[in-house]
Amino acid sequence: MSTPHSPSSRHPAHPHGTSLTRSTGAYAGEPVKVLIIPGLHDSGATHWQSWLQTQYRGAVRVKQHDWHQPELDRWADQIGETLARSSDKTTWVAVAHSFGCLALARHLALHKPESGASCGIRAALLVAPADPVKFNVTERLPTEGLGIPSTLIGSENDPWMPLERARSWAGHWGARFHNLGQAGHINVESGHGPWPLARYLVDQMIRDQQRQRRIDRAHPLELHYAI
């Protein structure tokens, strides 16, 4: 399936896994890394998440101990363990799919800034989240925002989440909502291998993080007093 209204012609993917963060232009600086968070059974070699991972130097995939057992807290903990292997100064943009979206939401709920357990994830793309009702985890998910800028993409015929419930969770999480139309579960079976729209949205999030870092550097005193 081709992605409708994809901006790929205006924002082609860079070859050889390069990314915006390697440039020496306006967004130069320490790299913003991409964190791939697959859903149940992992994302295979032809899945759009696997393709997206090749587009960014230093991108990291969260690897679950058991891809076939959807244990929310264990999956959320594994996100934290993956982040802990990198510098605590690293800025991350997370890209989650299906049950991985629920694991990310749980992780963020447990690592809010006010809790003192800082999380390096600063933005997120949530694609075709699984319905929490199916896994009996609704009560363990945040309903008052994720605490970071995010975009949630849903589908009109996703067997794992009705569109209106996806829209409702976007509201709970404070995420921008995008209806992709008749796109199934937005996976290999629905024709989503290389997916320029995902690349485009992640590039935007990287730009935003680089821009915010420049602002913070330019106004260190204001940042200090804000804290």
C-alpha positions in Angstrom: 0.0 0.0 0.0 1.3 3.4 -0.9 1.1 6.1 1.8 -1.5 8.7 0.9 -0.4 12.3 0.6 3.2 11.3 1.5 5.7 14.3 1.4 8.5 11.9 0.2 9.1 13.9 -3.0 9.9 17.0 -1.0 11.8 15.2 1.8 13.6 12.2 0.3 15.3 9.8 2.7 19.1 10.4 2.9 21.2 7.6 1.6 23.4 5.3 3.6 21.6 5.8 6.9 22.5 9.5 7.3 20.3 11.8 9.2 19.6 15.5 9.9 21.8 15.3 13.0 25.0 14.7 11.0 24.8 18.0 9.2 26.9 21.0 10.0 24.1 23.5 9.3 21.5 25.1 11.5 20.8 21.9 13.5 24.3 20.8 14.1 25.3 19.7 17.6 25.2 16.5 19.6 23.0 14.0 17.8 19.4 13.3 18.6 19.0 9.6 18.5 16.0 7.5 17.4 14.7 4.8 19.6 12.7 2.1 17.8 10.0 0.3 20.0 8.4 -2.6 18.2 5.2 -4.3 19.1 4.4 -8.0 19.6 6.6 -10.5 17.7 9.0 -7.7 16.9 9.2 -5.9 13.5 10.6 -8.0 10.8 13.2 -7.0 8.2 10.6 -5.6 5.7 8.6 -3.7 8.4 8.6 0.1 8.2 10.3 0.3 11.6 13.2 -1.8 10.4 13.5 0.4 7.4 13.3 3.6 9.5 16.1 2.3 11.8 18.5 2.2 8.8 17.8 5.8 8.1 19.4 7.2 11.2 23.0 6.7 12.4 23.0 5.5 16.0 19.4 4.4 16.0 18.7 1.8 18.7 16.0 -0.9 18.9 14.4 -1.9 22.2 14.8 -5.7 22.4 12.3 -7.6 24.6 13.2 -10.8 26.5 10.1 -12.4 25.1 8.5 -10.9 22.0 5.4 -13.1 22.3 4.4 -12.3 25.9 2.8 -8.8 26.2 3.8 -8.0 29.8 3.4 -4.2 30.1 5.6 -3.5 33.0 8.4 -5.8 31.8 8.3 -4.2 28.3 8.3 -0.7 29.9 11.3 -1.7 32.1 13.1 -2.9 29.0 12.8 0.6 27.5 14.5 2.0 30.5 17.3 -0.6 30.4 17.9 0.2 26.8 18.2 3.9 27.5 20.5 3.2 30.4 23.1 1.8 28.1 23.7 5.2 26.5 24.8 8.5 28.0 22.2 10.1 30.3 22.7 13.3 28.2 21.4 11.7 25.1 18.2 13.1 23.6 15.9 10.5 22.1 13.0 10.5 19.7 10.9 7.4 20.2 9.1 5.6 17.4 6.6 3.0 18.7 4.2 0.6 17.1 1.3 -1.5 18.4 1.9 -2.9 21.9 5.2 -0.9 21.9 3.1 2.2 22.1 1.5 1.0 25.3 4.9 0.1 26.7 6.2 3.5 25.9 3.2 5.2 27.5 3.8 3.2 30.7 7.5 3.9 30.7 6.8 7.7 30.4 4.2 7.5 33.2 6.9 6.0 35.5 9.6 8.5 34.5 8.0 11.9 34.6 10.4 14.8 35.4 8.7 15.5 38.7 9.4 11.9 39.8 13.2 12.6 39.7 13.7 9.6 37.4 14.6 11.5 34.3 13.8 9.9 30.9 15.9 11.0 27.9 12.9 10.6 25.5 11.8 14.1 24.4 9.4 13.3 21.6 7.5 10.3 20.2 5.7 9.0 17.2 3.0 6.4 18.1 1.8 4.3 15.2 -1.3 2.0 15.3 -1.3 1.5 19.1 -2.9 -1.7 20.3 -6.1 -1.4 22.3 -5.3 -1.5 26.0 -8.7 -3.2 26.6 -7.5 -6.3 24.7 -4.6 -6.7 27.1 -6.4 -5.6 30.3 -3.9 -2.8 31.0 -6.1 0.3 30.7 -5.7 1.3 34.4 -1.9 1.3 34.1 -1.7 3.8 31.3 -1.5 7.6 31.7 -4.6 9.6 30.9 -3.3 13.1 31.5 -0.6 13.5 28.9 2.7 11.8 28.2 4.7 14.9 29.1 6.4 15.2 25.7 5.4 16.3 22.2 3.9 13.4 20.4 2.0 12.3 17.3 -0.4 9.3 17.1 -1.3 7.8 13.8 -4.4 5.6 13.6 -6.2 3.7 10.9 -9.9 3.3 10.0 -9.7 -0.5 9.7 -7.0 -1.4 12.2 -8.0 -4.8 13.7 -6.1 -3.9 16.9 -7.7 -0.6 17.7 -10.9 1.1 16.5 -10.2 4.6 15.0 -12.3 6.5 17.6 -10.5 4.7 20.5 -7.2 5.6 18.9 -8.4 9.2 18.6 -9.5 9.1 22.3 -6.1 7.8 23.4 -4.4 10.6 21.5 -6.5 13.0 23.5 -5.5 11.3 26.8 -1.9 11.4 25.8 -1.9 15.0 24.5 -0.8 13.8 21.1 -1.6 15.2 17.7 -3.8 12.7 15.9 -3.5 11.7 12.2 -6.0 9.4 10.5 -4.2 7.4 7.8 -7.4 6.1 6.3 -7.8 2.5 5.3 -4.3 1.4 6.3 -4.9 -1.7 8.3 -2.5 -2.2 11.3 0.1 -0.1 9.4 2.5 -3.0 9.1 4.0 -5.3 6.5 0.7 -7.0 5.9 -0.9 -3.6 5.0 1.9 -2.7 2.7 4.0 -0.5 5.0 7.6 -1.3 4.3 9.7 1.8 3.5 7.4 4.6 4.7 8.5 8.2 3.9 5.8 9.8 6.1 7.3 8.2 9.2 10.7 9.5 8.2 9.3 13.0 7.5 7.6 13.2 11.0 10.7 11.9 12.8 12.9 14.5 10.9 10.5 17.2 12.1 10.9 16.0 15.7 14.6 16.0 15.4 14.6 19.5 14.1 12.4 20.6 17.0 14.8 19.1 19.6 17.8 20.6 18.0 16.1 24.0 17.9 15.1 23.7 21.6 18.7 22.9 22.5 19.9 26.0 20.7 17.4 28.1 22.7 18.5 26.5 25.9 22.1 27.2 25.2 21.4 30.8 24.2 19.4 31.5 27.4 21.1 29.4 30.2 20.1 31.7 33.0 16.4 31.6 32.0 16.7 27.8 31.9 18.3 27.8 35.4 15.6 29.9 36.9 12.9 27.9 35.2 14.2 24.8 36.9 
